[in-house]
C-alpha cells in the first residue's frame, strides 16, 4: 500500500495533460508497459490515468492486472470489487462496455483462483463469459476454474470443465492473449508463420514435424510451443480416461490434454536431438499434470499446454 500512496502523492495531472504527455494517454502507457512486462510502470501509469479520469475503464483494468502481477492480488481484488459498480455505471454509454466488463470479471476470476477461493472465482468467471461470450480467454479460464477446483468433489467439477474447453478457438485465444502481452504476441507471430511452412500437403504428423524442424535447432522449442498454442485446442480427457494419444492421433484430432501435449513435444524434441524428460505432478484431490522439461544449449525449459517457460 505504501507504494500506491507514494504514487498518489504526486501532483495529479489534468485530463488534458493525461492525454497529451509523451504523445500518449496514461491509460495507453499503462497498456504498453504491461505488454512489455514492466508491471510497476503500468501500475503508475494506470494510477495517473485514474487520477485524471476515475471512469477510465481501461486504466481500471490495467491497474488490477499490474497489482496482480506484482503479487498484490488481495489488494487488486479489493480495489476492483470496491470500484467496479461505479466504473461500469460511468461507462454505460460505452459501446465496448461488454468487452471491458468481461475482461475485468475474468481478471477477478483469475485473482480469486490464485487466492484459492474457488466459489468466488467461478462466479466471476461465469459473469465474464456472460458479458462477452466471444472472450476466449474468459471461456478458457472458466474451464480452468472447474478443472482445478479440487476437494472431495473434484471429479464432478473436472467433468464440468470439458464443455467449456471444447468451445475455445485456440488461434483466437492466442490472438486475444497477444493483445496485452508482447511475449504472447511473439508466439502468435510464430504461429502465423507455420502455415507457410506446412504448405498445401496434409496436416499429418510428418508434415507438422517437418515444418517445426525446418527452424534452426535453437528455435525448435519455440516453434513447438507456437504450433501447440495456435493449432491445438486444450481439452482434458474424461476423469476415468488416462490414455495418452500417440502424436499421430493428437495432430489429426487437433485437441488433447496435458499428457498429449507432452507426448507430442517429446516426439519433436527427440527428432531434433534435444534432451528432454517428463515432469509429472500428482494431486490427491485433483487431476495430475504432465509437462516436458528440456535442456538446450545449457538452458533448461518446460513446455505444456500453458506455454513455454525458461
Phi, psi and omega in degrees: 000326180304319182297317180295317180298321179297319178295319185290341182279351175296156177297120183293137180284157171285168179300321180294318178297320181299328183270346186245339184300130180059019177077004181223153172287159178297326179294326176292322177294322177299318181293314183291323178294321179295315179303324182278356179087010177266083189286329178292317177295322177299316178298314181298317180293320178296319177300317180296317179298320182286333173293325179283327183208101184295346182262007181292100188288332178290317178295322177303314180297312184288334173295316177296318179297314182294317177302316180297316181294333179276006177084010182256057188293317180298321177294320179298314181297315180299315179299312185291314182293325181290324188254350185300314180303318180295316182294317179296319179297320181290340182253024184302332181264001181285119182296340180265011183303316179301321180295311181295319179300316180298317181295320180290317179297321177296319178298319177296321178298313180296319179298317179291327174299315181294334177272356177081015178260091190286328179291316177295321178299316181296317181300315180289324179295319179294322178293323180298315180291323179296320181293322181212092182299343180275357180284098184291327178296316179294319179298316179298314182291331173297320175298320179296320178303312180293317186294323185262010185305320178069195180083181182296336181258026186299327181296322178296310181295322179301314180295331178290339182285330191300313180300326180291317178296324181295337183273356184275133173269114187299320181294317179291324176301313180294321179298318180291323176294324183292340180296335182237011181215119178297325180295321177289329177297325177293320177296317180299316180299319179291321178299322180288341176284331190297322180305323179295325179283332177288332178070202183261003181286179180295145179275057178265177186300316183296319179295316180295314180299319180297321179296315180293318183283356175285347175280157173304150186307322182290347179257359182299317178301317179294321179293321176298313179299317180298318177299312182297319183286325187271326188252339189251132177269126177282120177221118179296150172291161173300156187309315186267009179250109183246024182281147177258124180288134174301151181308323180300315181291320180302312180295319181295318181289319183082014176205162179176178179255188186299324178299318183290320175302314182296317180297320178295312180299319179299319178298313180296315181295324177298317179290332180274354182073030179260126181294132181209161177208158181282137174245105185248126181243123181262155176223136179286328182238052180172176181286156175280169178227136179238139175219176178240124172268141179220158178232127182218122180054039177084355179255141179258147178213174178218142182226137175205195183293344180273351179127201183241138181222143180244000000 
